[in-house]
Amino acid sequence: MSKNKSHKTTALKNKRLGYILLIPASVLIALVSLYPLINGIILGFQDYNLLRPKKRAFAGLDNFIEILTKDSEFYSTLAFSFIYTIFVVIVAYILGLCFAMLLNRDIKGRGIFRMLILIPWVIPSVVATTNWLWLLNDQLGFVNRTLQNLHIIKEPILFLADADLAKITVIFTGAWKSFPFMMIVLLAGLQGISADLYESASIDGAGFFKKFWYITLPSLKSVSMISTILMFLWTFNNFENIYLLTRGGPMNSTYTLPILSYYTAFIRSNIGYASAIATIMLVVLLVVAMLYMKVLSNRDKYE
């Protein structure tokens, strides 16, 4: 009995020590993450303009009411934010799954190919965007010059100057930047699927598409759920990809909520209004994540 008591006492002391050691990191995380979040939400309820810093006043729900009832720019930006995010996630998932399935095979130089495909993800956003600006330039860009030299087009394509083309371009570059993450996660999921399942399916006469539909996709369901949620949240909050490419243009056609909040805060100098936009964006993300989880939970119960 004494040995058991001493063992429990030692375990309890070790547990307390673990909690104590976590305190500095927890405080640091709270200061770095929680304080700006809480402060940003508080600013959303204030009338705070950078041009009048001393005239900060409590505004209640005025900023939120104006955004939701009078600000048409907010709704057009919200719509494109969802369009941009959904298409980036879908394209990144499809590309990631295709490359994951290819690299899950026993091919020569598989490690090198995996390393090369990771380049879009690991390269700094500023470097990647600078290269895309050069590639897609309408006068000296590599893409336009190549297409003209091959006599495929006569006039340069305005990838970043035409409103519709700019939307497609930022979605494409966003998916290009994101798909390696999807590939890594899905590749890990594929490697966890037992080869016996595919062998049994082959014996039963199942072809590639039946194996993919009845074995691969169901086995990747949990991995796909987590990766798509993370990718949705990251993409919806993404700022640098679009800002460095188009600055939200042309004619505000590629505005997303992070860019609108940035311009409202630092160009229009309305910190309170910008914080209210950011707070609404946070609520939208929480609602979307909860709905997504609810739908998946209900589907699992039904199945």
N, C-alpha and C positions, 0 to 999 in steps of 0.2 A: 504493500500500500504506500509506504513512504517513497519508494522509487517512482510509483505512478504520480504521486503528488509533486515530487521534485521535477519530474519530466513535464508535467502540466505547467508548473511555475516557470520553468525555463522557456517553454513554448510561448507563454503569455508575455514574458519579458522580451523575447525576440520579436513578438508581434508589436508590442508597444514601441520598441526601438525602430522597427520598420516604419511605423506611422510618424514617429518623431523625425526620422530622416527624410520623410516626404514633405515635411512642413516648408523648408526653404523653396523647393521646387514649386509647391502649390501656391505659395505667396507670390513667387515670380510670375507664374502663369496668370494669377489673378490680376496682378498689376499690368501685365502686358496685354492680356486679352479681355478680361472682364471689365476693367475700368474704362477703356475706350468705348466698349459696347454700351455700358450703362450711361456714360457721359453723352454718347451720341443720341441715345433714346431721349435723355433729358433735354438736350438741345432742340429736339424736334418739337417740344412743347413751348419753345421760346421764340420771341421775335428778336433775332440776333443778326445784325448786318455788320460785315467787316468795315464798312465805311462809317458806321456809327457804333464803335465797340463799347462805348460807355452807356449807350441807351438800350442795353439788353433788358427785355421785359418778358414776363410770363404771358404767353399767348393762348394757353389752353389747347383746344382742338382746332384753332383757327387754321393752322398750316395744313392739317390733315383734311379738313373740310374743303379748303380751297383746292387742294390737289385732286380730291375725289369728285368734286362737283363742277369745277371751273377750268381745270388744266387739261386741255385736249392733247397737249404735247406729252403729258404723262401717259395717257392711254395708248397713243401711237407708239411710244417708246416701250411700254410694257408689252404690247403685241409683238414688236420685233424682237424683244428680249426672249420671249417664249419661242418664237420661230427660230431664232438663231440657236438657242440652247437645244431645242428638240432635234433640229437637223444635225447639229454638230454631234450630239450624242448618238443618233441613229447611224450616221455615216462612220463615226469612229468605232462604234460597236461592230458594224459589218466588216470594216477593214481589219479591225483587230481580230475578229473571229476567223476571217479568211487566212490571215498571216499566221495566226496561232495554229490552225489546222495544218498549214503547210510546214511550219517549223516543228510540229510535233512528230513529223515523219523522220525516219532514219535516213537523212540525206547527207551527202558529203559537204563539209564546210558549214554545218548547221550553226555552230557557235559564232562564226564570222557574220552570217546573215542576221542572227539575233542581235549582235552588236550594232550592225549597220542600221537596222530598223529602229533601234533606240535613239538614234541621233536626233530626230525631230523633238523628242521629249526632253532630252538632256541639254540641248543647245539653248543658250539664253534667249529669251523672247526678243530682246533688242537686236541681237545678231540675226535671228531668224527673220524678223520683220524687215530689217534693212535689206536682206537678200531678196525677200519677196518684192519689196519696192523696186529694186533694180530689175528683177525678172519681169515684172508686170508693167513697167514704165511704157507709156504709149509711144514714145519717140525712140528711145535707145534700149528699151527692154529686150532681153534675150527672147522671150516668147513671141513678141510681135515681130521682131526682126527675122526670126526663124520662119514663122508662118508666111511672112511676106517674101522671103527668099525662095520658099517652096511654092510660091504663087497660090497659096491656099486662101489668103485674104488680100484685098487690095488696099484697104484702109486700116490703120491701127485699131485694135480693140481697146476701148476705154474701160479697162478693168476697174479702175478706182475713181473715175470721173463720172461714169454713168450710174444713176441711183440703183437701178435693178441689178446691174452687173456687180456693183460694189457689195450689195447684200450677198450675192452668190460667192463672191471672192472671199469675204470675211468668214463665211461659213466653211468654205473649202479649206482655208488656211487654219481655221480653228480645229477642224477635224484632222488635218495633217499633223497638227501639233499634239493632239490628244490621243490618236489611235495607238501609239506604242504602249501607253499605260493599259489600255484595254487588252492589247495583245499579251502583255505580261501576265495579267490576272487570268485571262481565259486560257493561256497556255498552261498555267499552274493547275487550273481546273481540269484541263484535258489530260494532263499527266496523272491525275488522280482517278481517272476512269479505268476500271479493270479491263484488260485486253480480252478476258474470258467472255465478256458480254458481246464484243464484236465477233469473236470466234463462233459463239453460239448462234448469233444472228446470221453469220455466213453459212453455217450448216443448215439453217432453216430456209436459206435461199434469199435472204434480204440483201438488197443492193445498197449502193452508197447513200442514196437519198433517204431510204427507210432507216438505215443505221443513224444517219444524221438527225432525222426527225424524232425517232423513238428512243434513241440512246444518248446521243451527244447533247442535244438541247435540254432534255429533262435533267441530265446529270449536271449541267452547267447552270441550272436555275438559280440556286442560291448565290453562286459567284456572280452571275449576271445581274442579279438584283442589287447586290452591294456595289458593284462597279458602276452600274448606271446611275444609282442614287448619288454616289460620290461625284461622278462626272457631271451630272445635272447641276449639283450645287456649285462645283468649281466653275463650270462654264457660265452659269447664270451670273456669278460674281466676277467673271473675268473682265479685266479692264484693259490690260496692255495690248492684247492682240488687235482689237479694233481701233483703239486710240492711236497706236503707232502707225497703223496702216492708213486710216481715213480721217482721224480726228473726229469721228462721228458723222462725217460728210459722205457724199455731197448733199447739201441742203438738209442736213440732219437726218438723212435716210438710214444711217447705220447707228443711230443713237441706241444705246442700251441703258438700263437704269443706273449702273455704276458710272457711266460717262455723263448722263444727265445730272446725277448727283454731284459729280466733280465740277462740271461747268457751272451749276447753280451755286456751289459753294465758293469757288475760287475765281470764276470769271464774272459772275453776276453778284458775287459777294454776299449772297443770302445764305448764311450758315444754318439758320433755323429751318428754312424751307428745305434745304438739301438734306439735313438730318432727318426730317420728316419723310422724305422720299426714301432714304436708306432704311428707316424703320419699317415702312410699308413693304419694302423689298424683303426685309427679314421675315415679316409675317407671311408674305407670299411663299417664300421658300419653306417655312415651317408647315404651312397648310399643304403645299404640294407634296412634301415628304410624308406627311401623315396620311394623305389620301392614297399615295402610292403604296405605302405599307399596308393600309386597310384593304385595298383592292387585292393585293397579293395574298393577304391573310385569308380573305373570303374565298379566293380561288382555291387555296390549299384545302380549306374546309370542305368546299364543294367536291373537290377531287377525292 
